[in-house]
Amino acid sequence: MGKIHFVGDLIFGDQPVIFGCGFDGIWNKSKYKGIFDGVKQEFGKSDLNIANLETVIAERPEKQNVNNWAMCCDDNIISILKENNITAVSIANNHSLDYGVEKYYKMVEMLEDNTIVVLGKKEKPWSVFEINGKKVAVVGATYLPVYRTENIPYLLNPTIEMWSEIIEKIGRVDKIIAYIHWGSEFVTTPTDKQKKIRDEILKAGIDDIVGHHPHIIQKNEKIENHRIIYSLGNFMSDYWQKRLRETQILVLDTDSMDYSIIPCKLDKKGVPHTIGTEQDVEYSAESEWEQNSLFLSRLRMRFEYLFHIVKCFPRMKGKKEFLVWLWKRVKYVLVNMRKEVKDPEIIYKKYER
């Protein structure tokens, strides 16, 4: 029996609000060794494992601060990915270009030089994996706006025509999966925009959708023969809230082409551990999206951030740079908070560190 494992966001760097004592702050001294120990056995059973790499891999600066190292990790992570059978990563997300195109291309080069498949590249966002005679194509893409450059080197906001062209280029396979970065953070219900994107992708001819970005598990749906896994949640991160530490491994059986899940949980150091055995995926009927739930979820999250900043501030590195960053961020959020109700993604559109 062949297996492909899909997991959600790998955030190997420190978030700005916990800079110096986040994921990278905890694990970089050990060169990230041991971070997959809690799921290593399951990963070893799979023919390949696919994840969303929501971190910039770069050379570590001599003096680290929130402006040059937040959401970053060094190249020691690559050997860890290989050791733990991470076959492919998607780089089509809203953090890959945090430090510009040059560092993006260097990261892609390092990954590919180490035989890690990179999904989501603009020129060829897919890869076809053959397991026991079955061919499964996985296409990486993102639907989140990018604010740092006009030269976007990965698949961003693909139209139905672009999806159709990609499917034609892939050719004859047993299944085509869209592995996409979409949705709104911290809410458990898919938005109307996600549903519109879903309908376009399925109309173009994609078989199934596996999503990430909301940092929380969202429900799954079944539409005719299509499976939509809206969000797998975080798989490696320094989020501290219980609801953002619940995650899962999505298992595709390439013989039956059916899915199952292995429930997992992140510990206090941000690394996953299995907490149960493999089980069937639960699918639910389509539910109505309430726009107000996004506002309330983000408001709750911002208060949690505030309390966490106060708690972690004495341990933070580069306090001066962090306070400048925080002031800019607070002003930006206050200006755009009301607009978020109508346009949830406005929070990504203009802000820079």
Short mmCIF file of the C-alpha atoms (twelve columns), coordinates in Angstrom:
data_MODEL
# 
_entry.id   MODEL 
# 
loop_
_atom_site.group_PDB 
_atom_site.id 
_atom_site.type_symbol 
_atom_site.label_atom_id 
_atom_site.label_alt_id 
_atom_site.label_comp_id 
_atom_site.label_asym_id 
_atom_site.label_seq_id 
_atom_site.Cartn_x 
_atom_site.Cartn_y 
_atom_site.Cartn_z 
_atom_site.pdbx_PDB_model_num 
ATOM 1   C CA . MET A 1   0.000   0.000  0.000   1 
ATOM 2   C CA . GLY A 2   1.367   3.401  -0.986  1 
ATOM 3   C CA . LYS A 3   1.002   6.468  1.236   1 
ATOM 4   C CA . ILE A 4   1.461   10.214 0.876   1 
ATOM 5   C CA . HIS A 5   1.374   12.364 3.995   1 
ATOM 6   C CA . PHE A 6   0.333   16.018 3.865   1 
ATOM 7   C CA . VAL A 7   0.911   18.395 6.773   1 
ATOM 8   C CA . GLY A 8   0.281   22.105 7.258   1 
ATOM 9   C CA . ASP A 9   2.540   25.054 8.029   1 
ATOM 10  C CA . LEU A 10  6.172   24.578 9.026   1 
ATOM 11  C CA . ILE A 11  7.091   27.819 10.815  1 
ATOM 12  C CA . PHE A 12  10.699  27.229 11.811  1 
ATOM 13  C CA . GLY A 13  11.444  30.893 12.554  1 
ATOM 14  C CA . ASP A 14  10.469  33.110 15.474  1 
ATOM 15  C CA . GLN A 15  7.311   35.118 15.019  1 
ATOM 16  C CA . PRO A 16  8.001   38.846 15.569  1 
ATOM 17  C CA . VAL A 17  5.857   38.924 18.726  1 
ATOM 18  C CA . ILE A 18  8.006   36.245 20.344  1 
ATOM 19  C CA . PHE A 19  11.325  37.093 18.727  1 
ATOM 20  C CA . GLY A 20  14.376  35.565 20.385  1 
ATOM 21  C CA . CYS A 21  12.387  33.029 22.383  1 
ATOM 22  C CA . GLY A 22  10.210  31.481 19.676  1 
ATOM 23  C CA . PHE A 23  10.787  28.365 17.600  1 
ATOM 24  C CA . ASP A 24  14.183  29.324 16.197  1 
ATOM 25  C CA . GLY A 25  15.224  30.755 19.557  1 
ATOM 26  C CA . ILE A 26  14.512  27.387 21.191  1 
ATOM 27  C CA . TRP A 27  15.861  25.019 18.520  1 
ATOM 28  C CA . ASN A 28  18.688  26.694 16.579  1 
ATOM 29  C CA . LYS A 29  21.413  25.821 19.102  1 
ATOM 30  C CA . SER A 30  20.743  22.125 18.579  1 
ATOM 31  C CA . LYS A 31  20.617  22.694 14.803  1 
ATOM 32  C CA . TYR A 32  16.916  21.741 14.922  1 
ATOM 33  C CA . LYS A 33  17.716  18.123 15.768  1 
ATOM 34  C CA . GLY A 34  14.801  16.206 17.256  1 
ATOM 35  C CA . ILE A 35  11.997  18.451 16.042  1 
ATOM 36  C CA . PHE A 36  10.291  15.613 14.136  1 
ATOM 37  C CA . ASP A 37  10.873  12.891 16.747  1 
ATOM 38  C CA . GLY A 38  7.220   12.880 17.802  1 
ATOM 39  C CA . VAL A 39  6.054   12.006 14.280  1 
ATOM 40  C CA . LYS A 40  9.158   10.282 12.932  1 
ATOM 41  C CA . GLN A 41  7.617   6.834  13.096  1 
ATOM 42  C CA . GLU A 42  4.594   7.913  11.037  1 
ATOM 43  C CA . PHE A 43  6.720   9.809  8.529   1 
ATOM 44  C CA . GLY A 44  8.860   6.711  8.088   1 
ATOM 45  C CA . LYS A 45  5.803   4.684  7.066   1 
ATOM 46  C CA . SER A 46  5.008   7.074  4.216   1 
ATOM 47  C CA . ASP A 47  6.412   6.969  0.700   1 
ATOM 48  C CA . LEU A 48  6.644   10.753 0.789   1 
ATOM 49  C CA . ASN A 49  5.722   13.649 3.054   1 
ATOM 50  C CA . ILE A 50  4.639   17.082 1.823   1 
ATOM 51  C CA . ALA A 51  4.563   20.311 3.865   1 
ATOM 52  C CA . ASN A 52  4.110   24.062 3.476   1 
ATOM 53  C CA . LEU A 53  7.428   25.808 4.223   1 
ATOM 54  C CA . GLU A 54  6.315   29.099 5.759   1 
ATOM 55  C CA . THR A 55  9.797   30.216 6.696   1 
ATOM 56  C CA . VAL A 56  12.702  31.810 4.860   1 
ATOM 57  C CA . ILE A 57  15.861  29.685 4.919   1 
ATOM 58  C CA . ALA A 58  18.838  32.058 4.920   1 
ATOM 59  C CA . GLU A 59  22.310  32.721 6.254   1 
ATOM 60  C CA . ARG A 60  22.119  33.670 9.920   1 
ATOM 61  C CA . PRO A 61  23.150  37.324 10.466  1 
ATOM 62  C CA . GLU A 62  25.750  38.140 13.112  1 
ATOM 63  C CA . LYS A 63  23.315  40.442 14.906  1 
ATOM 64  C CA . GLN A 64  19.732  39.187 14.736  1 
ATOM 65  C CA . ASN A 65  16.717  41.427 15.120  1 
ATOM 66  C CA . VAL A 66  13.055  41.426 14.174  1 
ATOM 67  C CA . ASN A 67  13.808  43.178 10.880  1 
ATOM 68  C CA . ASN A 68  16.407  40.720 9.568   1 
ATOM 69  C CA . TRP A 69  15.557  37.369 11.159  1 
ATOM 70  C CA . ALA A 70  11.881  37.075 12.130  1 
ATOM 71  C CA . MET A 71  10.263  34.077 10.369  1 
ATOM 72  C CA . CYS A 72  13.746  32.840 9.349   1 
ATOM 73  C CA . CYS A 73  15.822  29.725 9.969   1 
ATOM 74  C CA . ASP A 74  19.279  28.687 8.800   1 
ATOM 75  C CA . ASP A 75  20.264  25.943 6.356   1 
ATOM 76  C CA . ASN A 76  20.711  23.333 9.108   1 
ATOM 77  C CA . ILE A 77  16.985  22.750 8.656   1 
ATOM 78  C CA . ILE A 78  17.551  21.183 5.233   1 
ATOM 79  C CA . SER A 79  19.353  18.111 6.572   1 
ATOM 80  C CA . ILE A 80  16.565  17.721 9.140   1 
ATOM 81  C CA . LEU A 81  13.941  17.766 6.384   1 
ATOM 82  C CA . LYS A 82  15.849  15.101 4.456   1 
ATOM 83  C CA . GLU A 83  16.445  12.897 7.492   1 
ATOM 84  C CA . ASN A 84  12.730  12.891 8.211   1 
ATOM 85  C CA . ASN A 85  11.577  12.029 4.697   1 
ATOM 86  C CA . ILE A 86  10.150  15.470 3.861   1 
ATOM 87  C CA . THR A 87  10.104  14.865 0.126   1 
ATOM 88  C CA . ALA A 88  8.495   18.096 -1.030  1 
ATOM 89  C CA . VAL A 89  7.683   21.563 0.305   1 
ATOM 90  C CA . SER A 90  5.503   24.327 -1.076  1 
ATOM 91  C CA . ILE A 91  6.983   27.834 -1.124  1 
ATOM 92  C CA . ALA A 92  3.810   29.494 -2.453  1 
ATOM 93  C CA . ASN A 93  2.775   31.413 0.657   1 
ATOM 94  C CA . ASN A 94  2.767   34.921 2.119   1 
ATOM 95  C CA . HIS A 95  6.167   34.638 3.856   1 
ATOM 96  C CA . SER A 96  8.478   33.255 1.151   1 
ATOM 97  C CA . LEU A 97  9.321   36.758 -0.076  1 
ATOM 98  C CA . ASP A 98  9.702   38.394 3.339   1 
ATOM 99  C CA . TYR A 99  13.363  39.190 2.576   1 
ATOM 100 C CA . GLY A 100 13.168  39.667 -1.157  1 
ATOM 101 C CA . VAL A 101 13.501  37.750 -4.390  1 
ATOM 102 C CA . GLU A 102 17.240  37.089 -4.104  1 
ATOM 103 C CA . LYS A 103 16.918  35.213 -0.801  1 
ATOM 104 C CA . TYR A 104 13.869  33.408 -2.142  1 
ATOM 105 C CA . TYR A 105 15.823  32.053 -5.119  1 
ATOM 106 C CA . LYS A 106 18.745  31.101 -2.889  1 
ATOM 107 C CA . MET A 107 16.378  29.146 -0.637  1 
ATOM 108 C CA . VAL A 108 14.866  27.318 -3.610  1 
ATOM 109 C CA . GLU A 109 18.366  26.514 -4.903  1 
ATOM 110 C CA . MET A 110 19.447  25.066 -1.552  1 
ATOM 111 C CA . LEU A 111 16.335  22.900 -1.311  1 
ATOM 112 C CA . GLU A 112 16.647  21.539 -4.833  1 
ATOM 113 C CA . ASP A 113 20.387  20.956 -4.491  1 
ATOM 114 C CA . ASN A 114 19.445  18.657 -1.623  1 
ATOM 115 C CA . THR A 115 16.841  16.816 -3.750  1 
ATOM 116 C CA . ILE A 116 13.845  18.315 -1.939  1 
ATOM 117 C CA . VAL A 117 11.050  18.951 -4.444  1 
ATOM 118 C CA . VAL A 118 9.855   22.570 -4.469  1 
ATOM 119 C CA . LEU A 119 6.162   23.033 -5.230  1 
ATOM 120 C CA . GLY A 120 4.508   26.291 -6.199  1 
ATOM 121 C CA . LYS A 121 7.177   27.798 -8.473  1 
ATOM 122 C CA . LYS A 122 5.667   30.066 -11.099 1 
ATOM 123 C CA . GLU A 123 7.318   28.349 -14.066 1 
ATOM 124 C CA . LYS A 124 6.272   24.868 -12.877 1 
ATOM 125 C CA . PRO A 125 4.206   24.780 -9.699  1 
ATOM 126 C CA . TRP A 126 3.540   21.034 -9.728  1 
ATOM 127 C CA . SER A 127 5.317   17.722 -9.410  1 
ATOM 128 C CA . VAL A 128 4.089   14.235 -10.308 1 
ATOM 129 C CA . PHE A 129 4.864   11.493 -7.797  1 
ATOM 130 C CA . GLU A 130 4.624   7.840  -8.813  1 
ATOM 131 C CA . ILE A 131 3.986   5.258  -6.092  1 
ATOM 132 C CA . ASN A 132 3.316   1.584  -6.836  1 
ATOM 133 C CA . GLY A 133 2.298   2.432  -10.377 1 
ATOM 134 C CA . LYS A 134 -0.096  5.220  -9.356  1 
ATOM 135 C CA . LYS A 135 0.626   8.818  -10.385 1 
ATOM 136 C CA . VAL A 136 -0.385  11.697 -8.114  1 
ATOM 137 C CA . ALA A 137 0.239   15.307 -9.167  1 
ATOM 138 C CA . VAL A 138 0.454   18.002 -6.467  1 
ATOM 139 C CA . VAL A 139 0.223   21.693 -7.406  1 
ATOM 140 C CA . GLY A 140 1.365   24.435 -5.005  1 
ATOM 141 C CA . ALA A 141 -0.356  27.841 -5.117  1 
ATOM 142 C CA . THR A 142 -1.321  30.790 -2.914  1 
ATOM 143 C CA . TYR A 143 -4.248  33.179 -2.847  1 
ATOM 144 C CA . LEU A 144 -2.811  35.658 -0.367  1 
ATOM 145 C CA . PRO A 145 -1.634  39.087 -1.539  1 
ATOM 146 C CA . VAL A 146 2.085   39.821 -1.553  1 
ATOM 147 C CA . TYR A 147 3.299   43.282 -0.625  1 
ATOM 148 C CA . ARG A 148 7.077   43.265 -1.027  1 
ATOM 149 C CA . THR A 149 7.714   42.944 -4.740  1 
ATOM 150 C CA . GLU A 150 5.986   43.051 -8.111  1 
ATOM 151 C CA . ASN A 151 8.097   40.159 -9.388  1 
ATOM 152 C CA . ILE A 152 6.233   37.217 -7.907  1 
ATOM 153 C CA . PRO A 153 8.182   33.997 -8.626  1 
ATOM 154 C CA . TYR A 154 5.489   31.563 -7.505  1 
ATOM 155 C CA . LEU A 155 1.913   30.700 -8.474  1 
ATOM 156 C CA . LEU A 156 -0.264  33.493 -7.091  1 
ATOM 157 C CA . ASN A 157 -4.045  33.870 -7.525  1 
ATOM 158 C CA . PRO A 158 -4.317  31.444 -10.465 1 
ATOM 159 C CA . THR A 159 -7.360  31.910 -12.674 1 
ATOM 160 C CA . ILE A 160 -9.531  29.056 -13.877 1 
ATOM 161 C CA . GLU A 161 -7.734  29.349 -17.224 1 
ATOM 162 C CA . MET A 162 -4.355  28.969 -15.518 1 
ATOM 163 C CA . TRP A 163 -5.581  25.894 -13.646 1 
ATOM 164 C CA . SER A 164 -6.855  24.387 -16.887 1 
ATOM 165 C CA . GLU A 165 -3.494  25.009 -18.549 1 
ATOM 166 C CA . ILE A 166 -1.631  23.418 -15.636 1 
ATOM 167 C CA . ILE A 167 -3.875  20.342 -15.760 1 
ATOM 168 C CA . GLU A 168 -3.252  20.009 -19.488 1 
ATOM 169 C CA . LYS A 169 0.513   20.210 -18.970 1 
ATOM 170 C CA . ILE A 170 0.425   17.611 -16.189 1 
ATOM 171 C CA . GLY A 171 -1.200  15.138 -18.512 1 
ATOM 172 C CA . ARG A 172 -2.698  11.805 -17.585 1 
ATOM 173 C CA . VAL A 173 -2.391  10.913 -13.896 1 
ATOM 174 C CA . ASP A 174 -4.543  9.130  -11.319 1 
ATOM 175 C CA . LYS A 175 -5.183  12.212 -9.149  1 
ATOM 176 C CA . ILE A 176 -4.399  15.944 -9.182  1 
ATOM 177 C CA . ILE A 177 -4.334  17.721 -5.815  1 
ATOM 178 C CA . ALA A 178 -4.262  21.494 -5.337  1 
ATOM 179 C CA . TYR A 179 -2.101  22.163 -2.255  1 
ATOM 180 C CA . ILE A 180 -2.973  25.778 -1.560  1 
ATOM 181 C CA . HIS A 181 -2.348  28.652 0.846   1 
ATOM 182 C CA . TRP A 182 -5.679  30.401 1.384   1 
ATOM 183 C CA . GLY A 183 -8.352  31.509 3.812   1 
ATOM 184 C CA . SER A 184 -8.361  33.701 6.908   1 
ATOM 185 C CA . GLU A 185 -6.323  33.119 10.033  1 
ATOM 186 C CA . PHE A 186 -7.666  31.698 13.289  1 
ATOM 187 C CA . VAL A 187 -11.224 30.952 12.091  1 
ATOM 188 C CA . THR A 188 -12.571 27.417 11.830  1 
ATOM 189 C CA . THR A 189 -15.123 28.085 9.088   1 
ATOM 190 C CA . PRO A 190 -14.029 28.516 5.459   1 
ATOM 191 C CA . THR A 191 -14.828 31.961 4.047   1 
ATOM 192 C CA . ASP A 192 -17.021 32.769 1.061   1 
ATOM 193 C CA . LYS A 193 -13.868 33.622 -0.875  1 
ATOM 194 C CA . GLN A 194 -12.461 30.148 -0.194  1 
ATOM 195 C CA . LYS A 195 -15.683 28.605 -1.464  1 
ATOM 196 C CA . LYS A 196 -15.510 30.676 -4.635  1 
ATOM 197 C CA . ILE A 197 -11.909 29.579 -5.177  1 
ATOM 198 C CA . ARG A 198 -12.910 25.985 -4.423  1 
ATOM 199 C CA . ASP A 199 -15.617 26.046 -7.090  1 
ATOM 200 C CA . GLU A 200 -13.242 27.510 -9.702  1 
ATOM 201 C CA . ILE A 201 -10.538 24.942 -8.987  1 
ATOM 202 C CA . LEU A 202 -12.915 22.006 -9.167  1 
ATOM 203 C CA . LYS A 203 -14.504 23.371 -12.342 1 
ATOM 204 C CA . ALA A 204 -11.054 23.542 -13.939 1 
ATOM 205 C CA . GLY A 205 -10.587 19.820 -13.351 1 
ATOM 206 C CA . ILE A 206 -8.652  19.496 -10.077 1 
ATOM 207 C CA . ASP A 207 -9.631  16.367 -8.126  1 
ATOM 208 C CA . ASP A 208 -9.027  17.379 -4.492  1 
ATOM 209 C CA . ILE A 209 -7.923  20.413 -2.464  1 
ATOM 210 C CA . VAL A 210 -5.624  20.386 0.572   1 
ATOM 211 C CA . GLY A 211 -5.248  23.774 2.261   1 
ATOM 212 C CA . HIS A 212 -3.142  25.646 4.794   1 
ATOM 213 C CA . HIS A 213 -2.572  29.169 6.213   1 
ATOM 214 C CA . PRO A 214 -5.412  29.682 8.773   1 
ATOM 215 C CA . HIS A 215 -3.151  28.195 11.529  1 
ATOM 216 C CA . ILE A 216 -6.139  26.282 12.836  1 
ATOM 217 C CA . ILE A 217 -7.923  23.133 11.680  1 
ATOM 218 C CA . GLN A 218 -10.933 23.860 9.505   1 
ATOM 219 C CA . LYS A 219 -13.675 21.451 8.528   1 
ATOM 220 C CA . ASN A 220 -13.542 19.140 5.541   1 
ATOM 221 C CA . GLU A 221 -16.100 18.777 2.772   1 
ATOM 222 C CA . LYS A 222 -17.022 16.224 0.141   1 
ATOM 223 C CA . ILE A 223 -18.521 17.444 -3.122  1 
ATOM 224 C CA . GLU A 224 -19.388 14.555 -5.412  1 
ATOM 225 C CA . ASN A 225 -16.050 12.747 -5.907  1 
ATOM 226 C CA . HIS A 226 -13.948 15.684 -4.677  1 
ATOM 227 C CA . ARG A 227 -12.412 16.018 -1.214  1 
ATOM 228 C CA . ILE A 228 -11.740 19.483 0.219   1 
ATOM 229 C CA . ILE A 229 -9.478  19.684 3.275   1 
ATOM 230 C CA . TYR A 230 -9.676  23.400 4.019   1 
ATOM 231 C CA . SER A 231 -6.883  23.711 6.588   1 
ATOM 232 C CA . LEU A 232 -4.535  21.230 8.244   1 
ATOM 233 C CA . GLY A 233 -3.441  23.735 10.916  1 
ATOM 234 C CA . ASN A 234 0.098   24.446 12.091  1 
ATOM 235 C CA . PHE A 235 2.517   21.532 12.047  1 
ATOM 236 C CA . MET A 236 5.558   23.290 13.513  1 
ATOM 237 C CA . SER A 237 5.309   26.707 15.165  1 
ATOM 238 C CA . ASP A 238 5.694   28.833 18.276  1 
ATOM 239 C CA . TYR A 239 1.992   29.657 18.576  1 
ATOM 240 C CA . TRP A 240 1.177   29.043 22.222  1 
ATOM 241 C CA . GLN A 241 -2.651  28.827 22.178  1 
ATOM 242 C CA . LYS A 242 -4.171  25.383 22.605  1 
ATOM 243 C CA . ARG A 243 -6.492  25.724 19.591  1 
ATOM 244 C CA . LEU A 244 -3.513  26.600 17.353  1 
ATOM 245 C CA . ARG A 245 -1.500  23.600 18.551  1 
ATOM 246 C CA . GLU A 246 -4.008  21.025 17.401  1 
ATOM 247 C CA . THR A 247 -2.937  19.588 14.069  1 
ATOM 248 C CA . GLN A 248 -3.028  16.473 11.929  1 
ATOM 249 C CA . ILE A 249 -1.307  14.399 9.303   1 
ATOM 250 C CA . LEU A 250 -3.484  13.833 6.249   1 
ATOM 251 C CA . VAL A 251 -2.821  10.393 4.770   1 
ATOM 252 C CA . LEU A 252 -3.583  9.584  1.128   1 
ATOM 253 C CA . ASP A 253 -3.746  5.878  0.345   1 
ATOM 254 C CA . THR A 254 -2.568  5.770  -3.271  1 
ATOM 255 C CA . ASP A 255 -4.177  2.368  -3.845  1 
ATOM 256 C CA . SER A 256 -7.735  3.318  -2.859  1 
ATOM 257 C CA . MET A 257 -7.195  7.083  -3.311  1 
ATOM 258 C CA . ASP A 258 -9.013  7.622  -0.001  1 
ATOM 259 C CA . TYR A 259 -7.901  9.867  2.865   1 
ATOM 260 C CA . SER A 260 -7.495  9.331  6.587   1 
ATOM 261 C CA . ILE A 261 -5.973  11.450 9.347   1 
ATOM 262 C CA . ILE A 262 -3.562  10.979 12.218  1 
ATOM 263 C CA . PRO A 263 -4.337  13.500 15.002  1 
ATOM 264 C CA . CYS A 264 -1.347  15.336 16.459  1 
ATOM 265 C CA . LYS A 265 -0.604  18.091 18.942  1 
ATOM 266 C CA . LEU A 266 2.262   20.584 19.246  1 
ATOM 267 C CA . ASP A 267 4.073   20.650 22.580  1 
ATOM 268 C CA . LYS A 268 5.311   23.761 24.395  1 
ATOM 269 C CA . LYS A 269 8.429   23.825 22.228  1 
ATOM 270 C CA . GLY A 270 6.319   23.942 19.083  1 
ATOM 271 C CA . VAL A 271 6.963   20.426 17.767  1 
ATOM 272 C CA . PRO A 272 4.300   17.818 16.841  1 
ATOM 273 C CA . HIS A 273 3.496   14.506 18.495  1 
ATOM 274 C CA . THR A 274 0.910   11.949 17.438  1 
ATOM 275 C CA . ILE A 275 -1.934  11.645 19.954  1 
ATOM 276 C CA . GLY A 276 -4.010  8.932  18.361  1 
ATOM 277 C CA . THR A 277 -4.170  6.280  15.705  1 
ATOM 278 C CA . GLU A 278 -5.123  6.689  12.075  1 
ATOM 279 C CA . GLN A 279 -8.830  7.392  11.585  1 
ATOM 280 C CA . ASP A 280 -11.314 8.204  8.854   1 
ATOM 281 C CA . VAL A 281 -11.684 11.812 7.720   1 
ATOM 282 C CA . GLU A 282 -14.937 13.418 8.812   1 
ATOM 283 C CA . TYR A 283 -16.741 15.420 6.152   1 
ATOM 284 C CA . SER A 284 -19.467 17.946 6.924   1 
ATOM 285 C CA . ALA A 285 -22.114 19.785 4.959   1 
ATOM 286 C CA . GLU A 286 -21.351 23.282 3.710   1 
ATOM 287 C CA . SER A 287 -22.030 25.866 6.409   1 
ATOM 288 C CA . GLU A 288 -22.673 29.580 6.132   1 
ATOM 289 C CA . TRP A 289 -19.703 31.868 6.665   1 
ATOM 290 C CA . GLU A 290 -20.187 34.589 9.272   1 
ATOM 291 C CA . GLN A 291 -17.972 37.561 8.481   1 
ATOM 292 C CA . ASN A 292 -18.161 38.773 12.066  1 
ATOM 293 C CA . SER A 293 -16.404 35.633 13.299  1 
ATOM 294 C CA . LEU A 294 -13.202 36.783 11.580  1 
ATOM 295 C CA . PHE A 295 -13.233 40.144 13.367  1 
ATOM 296 C CA . LEU A 296 -13.878 38.535 16.746  1 
ATOM 297 C CA . SER A 297 -11.234 35.851 16.205  1 
ATOM 298 C CA . ARG A 298 -8.584  38.406 15.272  1 
ATOM 299 C CA . LEU A 299 -9.564  40.696 18.128  1 
ATOM 300 C CA . ARG A 300 -9.165  37.788 20.540  1 
ATOM 301 C CA . MET A 301 -5.820  36.934 18.960  1 
ATOM 302 C CA . ARG A 302 -4.532  40.499 19.293  1 
ATOM 303 C CA . PHE A 303 -5.285  40.579 23.009  1 
ATOM 304 C CA . GLU A 304 -3.496  37.245 23.349  1 
ATOM 305 C CA . TYR A 305 -0.514  38.709 21.478  1 
ATOM 306 C CA . LEU A 306 -0.466  41.722 23.792  1 
ATOM 307 C CA . PHE A 307 -0.366  39.597 26.940  1 
ATOM 308 C CA . HIS A 308 2.263   37.305 25.425  1 
ATOM 309 C CA . ILE A 309 4.480   40.238 24.444  1 
ATOM 310 C CA . VAL A 310 4.390   41.524 28.026  1 
ATOM 311 C CA . LYS A 311 5.294   38.047 29.281  1 
ATOM 312 C CA . CYS A 312 8.133   37.470 26.806  1 
ATOM 313 C CA . PHE A 313 9.553   40.988 26.511  1 
ATOM 314 C CA . PRO A 314 12.307  40.549 29.151  1 
ATOM 315 C CA . ARG A 315 13.720  37.592 27.123  1 
ATOM 316 C CA . MET A 316 13.402  39.171 23.664  1 
ATOM 317 C CA . LYS A 317 16.427  39.991 21.538  1 
ATOM 318 C CA . GLY A 318 16.758  43.391 19.860  1 
ATOM 319 C CA . LYS A 319 14.168  45.128 22.021  1 
ATOM 320 C CA . LYS A 320 14.682  48.536 20.392  1 
ATOM 321 C CA . GLU A 321 14.077  47.202 16.871  1 
ATOM 322 C CA . PHE A 322 11.106  45.210 18.133  1 
ATOM 323 C CA . LEU A 323 9.424   48.259 19.699  1 
ATOM 324 C CA . VAL A 324 9.812   50.197 16.433  1 
ATOM 325 C CA . TRP A 325 8.308   47.247 14.547  1 
ATOM 326 C CA . LEU A 326 5.478   46.920 17.079  1 
ATOM 327 C CA . TRP A 327 4.546   50.602 16.860  1 
ATOM 328 C CA . LYS A 328 4.339   50.433 13.057  1 
ATOM 329 C CA . ARG A 329 2.252   47.279 13.255  1 
ATOM 330 C CA . VAL A 330 -0.163  48.682 15.841  1 
ATOM 331 C CA . LYS A 331 -0.741  51.828 13.767  1 
ATOM 332 C CA . TYR A 332 -1.344  49.735 10.655  1 
ATOM 333 C CA . VAL A 333 -3.810  47.434 12.400  1 
ATOM 334 C CA . LEU A 334 -5.757  50.312 13.950  1 
ATOM 335 C CA . VAL A 335 -6.117  52.048 10.584  1 
ATOM 336 C CA . ASN A 336 -7.293  48.874 8.834   1 
ATOM 337 C CA . MET A 337 -9.252  47.061 11.534  1 
ATOM 338 C CA . ARG A 338 -12.677 48.201 10.355  1 
ATOM 339 C CA . LYS A 339 -11.804 47.490 6.737   1 
ATOM 340 C CA . GLU A 340 -10.975 43.892 7.683   1 
ATOM 341 C CA . VAL A 341 -14.666 43.128 8.098   1 
ATOM 342 C CA . LYS A 342 -15.240 43.633 4.363   1 
ATOM 343 C CA . ASP A 343 -11.760 42.630 3.181   1 
ATOM 344 C CA . PRO A 344 -10.110 40.096 5.524   1 
ATOM 345 C CA . GLU A 345 -6.850  40.104 3.560   1 
ATOM 346 C CA . ILE A 346 -6.258  43.859 3.709   1 
ATOM 347 C CA . ILE A 347 -4.008  43.194 6.680   1 
ATOM 348 C CA . TYR A 348 -1.401  41.698 4.295   1 
ATOM 349 C CA . LYS A 349 -1.526  44.251 1.483   1 
ATOM 350 C CA . LYS A 350 0.703   47.185 2.438   1 
ATOM 351 C CA . TYR A 351 2.376   46.583 5.747   1 
ATOM 352 C CA . GLU A 352 6.145   46.097 5.822   1 
ATOM 353 C CA . ARG A 353 8.579   45.664 8.672   1 
# 
